[in-house]
Amino acid sequence: MTIVLVHGNPETSAIWGPLIEALANESFTDVTTVSPPGFGAPTPDGWDPTPQNYVAWLADELRQIEGPIDLVGHDWGAGHVFGLMAAEPDLVRSFATDCAGLVHPDYVWHDMAQTWQTPGAGEEAVEAMQALPTADRQTMFEGLGMPAHIAVELAEASGKPEMGKCVLGLYRAAAQPALKNLGERLATADLPPGLILNATADAYVGSHLASDVASSIGASQFDLQDQGHWWMVTAPDLAAQGLAQFWRTLG
């Protein structure tokens, strides 16, 4: 099997380094990362950063990877995984995501997302972020728990105009009821085995919504107690244990 990791915003595949090492300690070494256009990878000419186009991108990436595939998504990567499961679930053997609350009917976008979704205010917020010196953005990411070598890569990537354009386009195309509708599609889909990684201290997507979503889509749940949004950096060993336990049940 091949484990495929897909990240979100405002990130690059650098965030997966600690988890990849921890997975190797659990004897899972066939791991690859894919970077969404605009988030660590260049955007194709004429790229329209909608959820549907990111799902199509992810499907194309998976078709080029020898399977069976165990897919893991984080943040908007989780959103892309959920979109793929609603559209082409046969492309993977299993899926695992955090941020399950994204597709809960009661989910409300966090404050920054709502700013990005607001014309004018969103552009101002992105411009202000990108106007910061790289060193200041690195300090911000280190404050979120990133080690320096990861923080500097995220700082450099988040200063690129193409990331800003993709942030605005993606969040605006995903304004509610888009994710609520996606959750309804998932609840009636024929899905492969799934695992919800529930970071109980995630400030962006409430962990209290995870159990409802796991139940509605027939997925298992593994709680990452007291871990925040970047659990793959702050608790890679715990996350690797949960993932390994899930994959071993699949044979």
Backbone as numpy.savetxt, mean C-alpha at the origin, in Angstrom:
# Nx Ny Nz CAx CAy CAz Cx Cy Cz
6.81 -20.40 -5.10 5.97 -19.22 -5.10 6.86 -17.97 -5.10
6.29 -16.86 -5.53 6.98 -15.58 -5.52 6.17 -14.59 -4.70
6.84 -13.94 -3.78 6.20 -12.89 -2.97 6.42 -11.56 -3.68
5.34 -10.83 -3.90 5.42 -9.53 -4.58 4.92 -8.46 -3.62
5.73 -7.44 -3.42 5.43 -6.35 -2.49 5.16 -5.07 -3.27
4.06 -4.41 -2.97 3.72 -3.14 -3.64 3.41 -2.08 -2.59
4.08 -0.93 -2.70 3.98 0.13 -1.70 3.02 1.22 -2.15
2.96 2.29 -1.34 2.01 3.35 -1.61 2.63 4.73 -1.65
1.99 5.68 -0.98 2.33 7.10 -1.04 2.76 7.60 0.35
3.79 8.42 0.43 4.69 8.94 -0.61 6.00 8.17 -0.56
6.00 7.00 -1.11 7.04 6.01 -0.81 7.74 5.51 -2.07
8.80 4.72 -1.81 9.46 3.91 -2.83 9.61 2.51 -2.24
10.14 1.62 -3.03 10.30 0.24 -2.56 11.33 0.12 -1.43
12.03 1.20 -1.13 13.01 1.16 -0.04 12.37 0.79 1.29
11.08 1.09 1.46 10.45 0.79 2.75 10.43 -0.70 3.05
10.55 -1.54 2.01 10.43 -2.99 2.21 11.71 -3.66 2.69
12.83 -2.94 2.69 14.10 -3.58 3.03 14.09 -4.36 4.33
13.66 -3.77 5.45 13.66 -4.52 6.71 12.76 -5.76 6.67
11.61 -5.67 6.00 10.71 -6.82 5.93 11.32 -7.92 5.07
11.97 -7.55 3.99 12.60 -8.57 3.13 13.65 -9.35 3.92
14.43 -8.65 4.73 15.41 -9.34 5.58 14.72 -10.25 6.58
13.64 -9.78 7.17 12.92 -10.60 8.16 12.28 -11.82 7.50
11.76 -11.66 6.29 11.18 -12.81 5.58 12.25 -13.85 5.27
13.46 -13.41 4.94 14.55 -14.35 4.69 14.84 -15.18 5.94
14.71 -14.56 7.10 14.92 -15.29 8.35 13.84 -16.34 8.59
12.69 -16.16 7.91 11.61 -17.14 7.98 11.66 -18.12 6.80
12.78 -18.07 6.04 13.03 -18.95 4.89 12.18 -18.61 3.67
11.72 -17.36 3.56 11.04 -16.88 2.37 11.96 -15.89 1.67
12.59 -16.35 0.61 13.63 -15.55 -0.04 13.29 -15.12 -1.46
12.25 -15.68 -2.04 11.87 -15.31 -3.41 10.91 -14.13 -3.32
11.49 -12.95 -3.20 10.71 -11.73 -2.98 11.08 -10.69 -4.03
10.08 -10.06 -4.59 10.32 -8.97 -5.53 9.43 -7.79 -5.18
9.86 -6.60 -5.54 9.08 -5.39 -5.29 8.69 -4.76 -6.63
7.53 -4.13 -6.64 7.10 -3.37 -7.82 6.73 -1.97 -7.36
7.11 -0.97 -8.15 6.88 0.42 -7.78 5.85 1.05 -8.70
4.75 1.54 -8.15 3.72 2.19 -8.97 4.27 3.41 -9.70
3.80 3.67 -10.91 4.23 4.87 -11.63 4.04 6.14 -10.79
5.09 6.93 -10.74 5.06 8.16 -9.95 5.53 7.99 -8.53
5.60 6.76 -8.06 5.98 6.47 -6.68 7.21 5.56 -6.68
8.32 6.14 -7.16 9.55 5.38 -7.25 9.82 4.83 -8.64
8.87 4.98 -9.54 9.03 4.57 -10.93 8.53 5.70 -11.82
9.12 5.87 -13.01 8.66 6.95 -13.90 7.24 6.71 -14.38
6.57 7.78 -14.73 5.22 7.67 -15.29 5.31 7.56 -16.81
4.54 6.66 -17.41 4.52 6.57 -18.87 3.96 7.85 -19.48
4.27 8.09 -20.75 3.72 9.25 -21.44 2.19 9.21 -21.39
1.60 10.34 -21.03 0.14 10.43 -20.99 -0.50 9.72 -19.82
0.29 9.39 -18.81 -0.23 8.62 -17.66 -1.33 9.38 -16.92
-2.45 8.71 -16.70 -3.56 9.25 -15.92 -3.61 8.47 -14.61
-3.27 9.09 -13.47 -3.12 8.35 -12.21 -4.45 8.05 -11.53
-5.26 7.21 -12.14 -6.52 6.80 -11.53 -6.36 5.43 -10.89
-7.21 5.09 -9.93 -7.15 3.75 -9.35 -7.26 2.66 -10.40
-8.11 2.84 -11.39 -8.29 1.82 -12.43 -7.00 1.61 -13.23
-6.30 2.70 -13.53 -5.06 2.56 -14.28 -3.96 1.92 -13.44
-3.95 2.19 -12.15 -2.96 1.53 -11.29 -3.25 0.03 -11.17
-4.51 -0.34 -11.14 -4.84 -1.76 -11.12 -4.39 -2.43 -12.41
-4.63 -1.78 -13.54 -4.18 -2.33 -14.81 -2.66 -2.44 -14.86
-1.98 -1.42 -14.31 -0.51 -1.49 -14.23 -0.07 -2.69 -13.40
-0.69 -2.88 -12.23 -0.30 -3.98 -11.36 -0.56 -5.32 -12.03
-1.68 -5.46 -12.70 -1.97 -6.70 -13.41 -0.90 -6.99 -14.46
-0.47 -5.98 -15.18 0.57 -6.17 -16.20 1.89 -6.58 -15.56
2.22 -5.98 -14.42 3.45 -6.36 -13.71 3.40 -7.82 -13.28
2.28 -8.25 -12.74 2.17 -9.62 -12.24 2.24 -10.65 -13.36
1.73 -10.30 -14.51 1.78 -11.23 -15.65 3.21 -11.51 -16.10
4.13 -10.63 -15.73 5.53 -10.81 -16.12 6.34 -11.55 -15.05
5.70 -11.91 -13.96 6.39 -12.57 -12.84 5.96 -14.03 -12.77
6.93 -14.91 -12.66 6.61 -16.33 -12.56 5.91 -16.62 -11.25
4.79 -17.30 -11.32 4.00 -17.59 -10.14 4.22 -19.00 -9.63
3.39 -19.43 -8.71 2.27 -18.68 -8.12 2.73 -17.49 -7.28
1.89 -16.48 -7.21 2.25 -15.21 -6.57 1.46 -15.01 -5.28
2.19 -14.62 -4.24 1.60 -14.15 -2.99 1.83 -12.65 -2.94
0.76 -11.90 -3.04 0.83 -10.45 -3.21 0.60 -9.74 -1.88
1.45 -8.74 -1.59 1.35 -7.97 -0.35 1.29 -6.49 -0.70
0.28 -5.79 -0.18 0.14 -4.36 -0.46 0.10 -3.53 0.80
0.69 -2.35 0.72 0.73 -1.40 1.84 0.24 -0.04 1.38
-0.60 0.62 2.22 -1.07 1.96 1.94 -1.81 1.94 0.60
-1.47 2.84 -0.33 -2.15 2.78 -1.63 -1.83 1.47 -2.36
-0.71 0.84 -2.01 -0.47 -0.49 -2.55 -1.57 -1.45 -2.14
-2.08 -1.29 -0.91 -3.23 -2.09 -0.48 -4.44 -1.75 -1.33
-4.64 -0.46 -1.61 -5.75 -0.08 -2.47 -5.65 -0.71 -3.84
-4.42 -0.75 -4.39 -4.23 -1.38 -5.70 -4.50 -2.88 -5.63
-4.08 -3.52 -4.53 -4.34 -4.95 -4.37 -5.84 -5.21 -4.28
-6.55 -4.42 -3.49 -8.00 -4.60 -3.41 -8.65 -4.42 -4.78
-8.19 -3.43 -5.53 -8.73 -3.23 -6.87 -8.47 -4.40 -7.77
-7.26 -4.98 -7.66 -6.92 -6.16 -8.46 -7.78 -7.34 -8.06
-8.03 -7.51 -6.77 -8.84 -8.64 -6.32 -10.28 -8.54 -6.85
-10.76 -7.32 -7.01 -12.11 -7.14 -7.55 -12.15 -7.36 -9.05
-10.99 -7.18 -9.72 -10.96 -7.25 -11.18 -10.38 -8.55 -11.71
-9.22 -8.96 -11.17 -8.53 -10.14 -11.71 -7.91 -10.96 -10.58
-8.72 -11.53 -9.72 -8.17 -12.26 -8.57 -7.39 -13.52 -8.95
-7.60 -14.03 -10.14 -6.92 -15.26 -10.55 -5.43 -15.06 -10.80
-4.96 -13.82 -10.77 -3.55 -13.57 -11.03 -2.66 -13.94 -9.84
-3.25 -14.18 -8.67 -2.43 -14.46 -7.49 -2.92 -15.72 -6.77
-2.01 -16.32 -6.00 -2.38 -17.44 -5.14 -3.02 -16.93 -3.86
-2.51 -15.79 -3.36 -3.03 -15.20 -2.12 -2.74 -13.71 -2.12
-3.39 -13.00 -1.21 -3.11 -11.57 -1.05 -3.08 -11.24 0.43
-2.30 -10.22 0.75 -2.24 -9.69 2.11 -2.13 -8.17 2.02
-2.88 -7.47 2.86 -2.81 -6.02 2.86 -2.95 -5.48 4.28
-2.47 -4.26 4.45 -2.85 -3.47 5.61 -3.98 -2.54 5.17
-4.30 -1.55 5.97 -5.26 -0.50 5.60 -6.60 -1.07 5.11
-7.06 -2.14 5.74 -8.31 -2.76 5.31 -9.48 -1.80 5.40
-9.42 -0.87 6.34 -10.52 0.06 6.51 -10.80 0.93 5.30
-9.86 1.01 4.37 -10.09 1.79 3.16 -11.37 1.39 2.45
-11.70 0.09 2.48 -12.87 -0.39 1.73 -14.06 -0.66 2.65
-14.01 -0.13 3.87 -15.14 -0.24 4.78 -16.16 0.83 4.42
-17.44 0.52 4.50 -18.46 1.52 4.11 -18.43 2.79 4.96
-17.87 2.73 6.17 -17.83 3.90 7.04 -16.52 4.69 6.93
-15.63 4.27 6.04 -14.32 4.93 5.99 -14.44 6.37 5.51
-13.75 7.27 6.23 -13.65 8.68 5.85 -12.16 8.97 5.62
-11.86 9.55 4.48 -10.46 9.88 4.19 -9.87 10.77 5.28
-8.59 10.54 5.60 -7.90 11.33 6.61 -7.74 12.78 6.12
-7.37 13.66 7.04 -7.38 15.10 6.76 -6.48 15.48 5.58
-5.29 14.92 5.52 -4.39 15.29 4.42 -4.94 14.82 3.09
-5.53 13.62 3.07 -6.13 13.13 1.84 -7.24 14.07 1.37
-8.03 14.55 2.31 -9.10 15.47 1.94 -8.54 16.79 1.42
-7.41 17.21 1.95 -6.76 18.40 1.40 -6.31 18.16 -0.03
-5.67 17.01 -0.29 -5.24 16.69 -1.65 -6.42 16.61 -2.61
-7.56 16.20 -2.10 -8.75 16.05 -2.93 -9.43 17.38 -3.24
-8.97 18.45 -2.58 -9.60 19.75 -2.74 -8.81 20.60 -3.74
-9.41 20.96 -4.88 -8.71 21.79 -5.86 -8.20 23.09 -5.22
-6.99 23.43 -5.55 -6.36 24.61 -4.98 -5.61 24.28 -3.72
-6.31 23.84 -2.69 -5.64 23.48 -1.43 -4.69 22.31 -1.64
-5.08 21.35 -2.47 -4.23 20.21 -2.73 -2.94 20.62 -3.43
-3.05 21.48 -4.44 -1.87 21.95 -5.14 -0.94 22.72 -4.21
-1.52 23.52 -3.35 -0.71 24.28 -2.40 0.04 23.36 -1.45
-0.64 22.31 -0.97 0.00 21.38 -0.03 1.15 20.63 -0.69
0.93 20.18 -1.93 1.98 19.46 -2.64 3.16 20.38 -2.93
2.88 21.60 -3.37 3.96 22.55 -3.66 4.76 22.87 -2.40
4.08 23.01 -1.28 4.79 23.30 -0.03 5.70 22.15 0.37
5.21 20.93 0.21 6.03 19.76 0.53 7.26 19.71 -0.37
7.06 19.92 -1.65 8.16 19.78 -2.58 9.12 20.96 -2.54
8.68 22.07 -1.96 9.56 23.22 -1.81 10.53 23.07 -0.64
10.24 22.14 0.25 11.14 21.92 1.38 12.48 21.38 0.89
13.56 21.76 1.53 14.85 21.14 1.21 14.78 19.63 1.47
15.53 18.88 0.68 15.53 17.43 0.85 15.86 17.02 2.27
16.78 17.74 2.88 17.17 17.40 4.26 16.00 17.54 5.22
15.14 18.53 4.98 13.98 18.70 5.85 12.97 17.58 5.65
12.79 17.16 4.41 11.89 16.03 4.16 12.47 14.75 4.77
13.78 14.60 4.71 14.41 13.43 5.33 14.15 13.43 6.83
14.28 14.58 7.47 14.01 14.68 8.90 12.57 14.29 9.20
11.65 14.71 8.34 10.24 14.36 8.53 10.05 12.86 8.49
10.65 12.19 7.51 10.50 10.74 7.40 11.18 10.02 8.55
12.31 10.52 9.00 12.96 9.92 10.17 12.06 10.04 11.39
11.32 11.16 11.48 10.39 11.33 12.58 9.24 10.35 12.56
8.98 9.77 11.39 7.94 8.75 11.26 8.47 7.34 11.53
9.75 7.24 11.89 10.33 5.95 12.24 11.24 5.35 11.20
11.52 6.09 10.12 12.38 5.55 9.08 13.85 5.70 9.44
14.64 4.64 9.23 16.09 4.83 9.37 16.60 5.76 8.29
17.75 6.35 8.49 18.25 7.41 7.61 18.36 6.96 6.16
18.82 5.73 5.91 19.05 5.31 4.52 17.74 5.14 3.76
16.65 4.86 4.46 15.34 4.80 3.82 14.76 6.20 3.72
14.89 6.98 4.77 14.33 8.33 4.80 14.89 9.20 3.69
16.17 9.07 3.39 16.75 9.93 2.36 16.20 9.56 0.98
15.97 8.28 0.73 15.40 7.90 -0.56 13.97 8.41 -0.71
13.18 8.30 0.36 11.82 8.82 0.30 11.81 10.34 0.16
12.75 11.00 0.82 12.83 12.45 0.72 13.13 12.89 -0.70
14.02 12.19 -1.35 14.36 12.55 -2.73 13.19 12.29 -3.67
12.53 11.14 -3.51 11.43 10.79 -4.40 10.23 11.72 -4.21
9.96 12.10 -2.97 8.78 12.92 -2.69 8.95 14.36 -3.16
10.14 14.72 -3.56 10.38 16.05 -4.09 10.20 16.15 -5.59
9.90 15.03 -6.24 9.77 15.03 -7.70 8.36 15.43 -8.12
8.24 16.32 -9.10 6.92 16.79 -9.53 5.98 15.67 -9.94
6.51 14.60 -10.55 5.61 13.54 -11.01 4.91 12.84 -9.84
5.56 12.75 -8.68 4.88 12.18 -7.53 3.74 13.08 -7.09
3.99 14.37 -7.06 2.94 15.29 -6.66 1.72 15.21 -7.57
1.96 15.14 -8.88 0.86 15.03 -9.83 0.07 13.74 -9.62
0.79 12.66 -9.33 0.11 11.37 -9.13 -0.66 11.35 -7.81
-0.12 11.99 -6.79 -0.84 12.08 -5.51 -2.19 12.77 -5.73
-2.17 13.91 -6.39 -3.41 14.67 -6.58 -4.40 13.89 -7.46
-3.93 13.33 -8.55 -4.83 12.60 -9.44 -5.41 11.37 -8.80
-4.58 10.62 -8.08 -5.03 9.37 -7.48 -6.05 9.62 -6.38
-5.75 10.54 -5.48 -6.68 10.78 -4.37 -7.99 11.40 -4.85
-7.92 12.24 -5.85 -9.16 12.84 -6.33 -10.03 11.82 -7.04
-9.42 10.90 -7.76 -10.20 9.86 -8.43 -10.76 8.84 -7.44
-10.21 8.83 -6.21 -10.64 7.86 -5.20 -11.51 8.48 -4.12
-12.01 9.69 -4.37 -12.93 10.30 -3.39 -14.16 9.42 -3.24
-14.70 9.40 -2.05 -15.89 8.58 -1.81 -17.05 9.02 -2.71
-17.84 8.06 -3.21 -17.98 6.68 -2.73 -17.11 5.64 -3.46
-15.99 6.04 -4.06 -15.21 5.11 -4.87 -14.76 3.88 -4.08
-14.20 4.09 -2.88 -13.71 2.95 -2.12 -14.84 2.17 -1.46
-15.90 2.86 -1.08 -17.08 2.15 -0.58 -17.61 1.19 -1.64
-17.67 1.66 -2.88 -18.14 0.81 -3.97 -17.19 -0.36 -4.21
-15.89 -0.11 -4.07 -14.92 -1.20 -4.22 -15.14 -2.25 -3.14
-15.39 -1.83 -1.91 -15.65 -2.78 -0.84 -16.87 -3.64 -1.12
-17.89 -3.06 -1.71 -19.09 -3.83 -2.05 -18.78 -4.86 -3.13
-17.95 -4.50 -4.08 -17.55 -5.46 -5.12 -16.74 -6.61 -4.53
-15.84 -6.29 -3.61 -15.01 -7.32 -2.98 -15.86 -8.31 -2.19
-16.90 -7.81 -1.54 -17.73 -8.66 -0.69 -18.47 -9.73 -1.49
-18.62 -9.53 -2.79 -19.33 -10.51 -3.62 -18.40 -11.23 -4.59
-17.09 -10.94 -4.51 -16.13 -11.54 -5.43 -15.67 -12.90 -4.94
-15.21 -13.73 -5.87 -14.63 -15.03 -5.55 -13.12 -14.82 -5.38
-12.69 -14.66 -4.13 -11.33 -14.24 -3.85 -10.44 -15.41 -3.46
-9.14 -15.30 -3.72 -8.18 -16.27 -3.18 -8.00 -16.04 -1.68
-7.27 -16.90 -1.00 -7.02 -16.68 0.43 -6.40 -15.32 0.68
-6.88 -14.65 1.73 -6.39 -13.32 2.04 -6.04 -13.15 3.50
-5.17 -12.20 3.77 -4.76 -11.87 5.14 -4.80 -10.36 5.32
-5.46 -9.92 6.36 -5.45 -8.50 6.74 -4.41 -8.30 7.83
-3.43 -7.45 7.53 -2.43 -7.06 8.51 -2.94 -5.80 9.19
-3.34 -5.92 10.43 -4.02 -4.84 11.13 -3.06 -4.14 12.08
-2.49 -3.02 11.62 -1.62 -2.21 12.47 -2.49 -1.40 13.41
-2.51 -1.77 14.67 -3.52 -1.24 15.59 -3.34 0.23 15.93
-2.15 0.80 15.65 -1.92 2.22 15.93 -1.78 3.04 14.65
-2.32 2.54 13.55 -2.26 3.27 12.29 -3.12 4.53 12.39
-2.51 5.69 12.19 -3.22 6.96 12.34 -4.00 7.35 11.10
-3.81 6.63 9.99 -4.43 7.03 8.73 -5.67 6.22 8.40
-5.69 4.96 8.80 -6.84 4.09 8.55 -7.16 3.37 9.85
-8.31 3.65 10.43 -8.63 3.12 11.74 -8.63 1.61 11.81
-7.90 1.08 12.79 -7.79 -0.37 12.91 -9.11 -1.02 13.32
-10.03 -0.23 13.89 -11.30 -0.78 14.34 -12.17 -1.25 13.17
-11.82 -0.84 11.95 -12.59 -1.24 10.78 -12.11 -2.55 10.17
-10.94 -3.02 10.60 -10.30 -4.15 9.93 -11.11 -5.44 10.05
-11.63 -5.72 11.24 -12.32 -7.00 11.44 -13.55 -7.12 10.56
-14.30 -6.03 10.42 -15.48 -6.06 9.56 -15.10 -6.38 8.12
-14.02 -5.74 7.65 -13.59 -5.98 6.27 -13.10 -7.40 6.10
-12.29 -7.88 7.04 -11.79 -9.25 6.95 -12.95 -10.23 6.86
-13.96 -10.02 7.69 -15.12 -10.91 7.69 -15.88 -10.82 6.36
-16.02 -9.62 5.83 -16.83 -9.44 4.62 -16.17 -10.06 3.40
-14.84 -10.15 3.39 -14.15 -10.71 2.22 -13.57 -12.10 2.50
-13.87 -12.65 3.67 -13.42 -14.00 3.99 -11.93 -14.13 4.20
-11.29 -13.07 4.73 -9.85 -13.08 4.95 -9.52 -13.34 6.41
-8.32 -13.85 6.65 -7.79 -13.97 8.00 -7.28 -12.61 8.46
-6.98 -12.51 9.75 -6.48 -11.24 10.28 -5.33 -11.51 11.23
-4.29 -10.66 11.10 -3.14 -10.73 12.01 -2.92 -9.33 12.55
-3.02 -9.19 13.86 -2.87 -7.87 14.48 -1.40 -7.56 14.74
-0.99 -6.38 14.30 0.34 -5.85 14.60 0.15 -4.86 15.75
0.18 -5.40 16.95 -0.16 -4.63 18.14 0.76 -3.43 18.32
0.13 -2.27 18.54 0.84 -1.03 18.85 1.73 -0.54 17.72
1.52 -1.06 16.51 2.31 -0.63 15.37 1.53 0.36 14.52
2.26 1.34 13.98 1.65 2.35 13.16 1.71 2.02 11.68
1.58 3.04 10.87 1.40 2.88 9.43 2.59 2.19 8.76
3.80 2.43 9.28 4.99 1.86 8.65 5.53 0.67 9.45
4.65 -0.28 9.68 4.97 -1.48 10.44 6.10 -2.30 9.81
6.25 -2.24 8.49 7.30 -3.03 7.83 8.70 -2.53 8.18
8.77 -1.31 8.71 10.03 -0.73 9.16 10.17 -0.86 10.66
9.08 -0.63 11.39 9.17 -0.60 12.86 9.04 -1.97 13.50
8.40 -2.92 12.82 8.21 -4.27 13.39 8.30 -5.33 12.30
9.40 -5.36 11.55 9.49 -6.31 10.43 9.45 -7.77 10.86
10.04 -8.09 11.99 10.05 -9.49 12.43 8.64 -9.97 12.76
7.88 -9.15 13.45 6.50 -9.52 13.78 5.67 -9.68 12.52
5.81 -8.75 11.57 5.06 -8.84 10.32 5.45 -10.07 9.53
6.75 -10.38 9.50 7.21 -11.56 8.78 6.65 -12.83 9.40
6.56 -12.86 10.72 5.98 -14.04 11.38 4.53 -14.23 10.99
3.76 -13.13 10.97 2.36 -13.22 10.59 2.18 -13.67 9.16
2.97 -13.11 8.25 2.89 -13.49 6.85 3.32 -14.94 6.64
4.42 -15.33 7.28 4.91 -16.70 7.13 3.89 -17.71 7.64
3.27 -17.41 8.76 2.25 -18.28 9.31 1.09 -18.45 8.32
0.68 -17.36 7.71 -0.41 -17.39 6.73 -0.01 -18.21 5.50
1.16 -17.95 4.94 1.57 -18.66 3.73 1.77 -20.15 3.98
2.24 -20.51 5.16 2.45 -21.93 5.45 1.14 -22.71 5.51
0.06 -22.02 5.85 -1.23 -22.71 5.87 -1.72 -23.03 4.47
-1.13 -22.37 3.46 -1.57 -22.58 2.07 -0.88 -23.77 1.43
0.15 -24.28 2.08 0.85 -25.46 1.55 2.00 -25.09 0.64
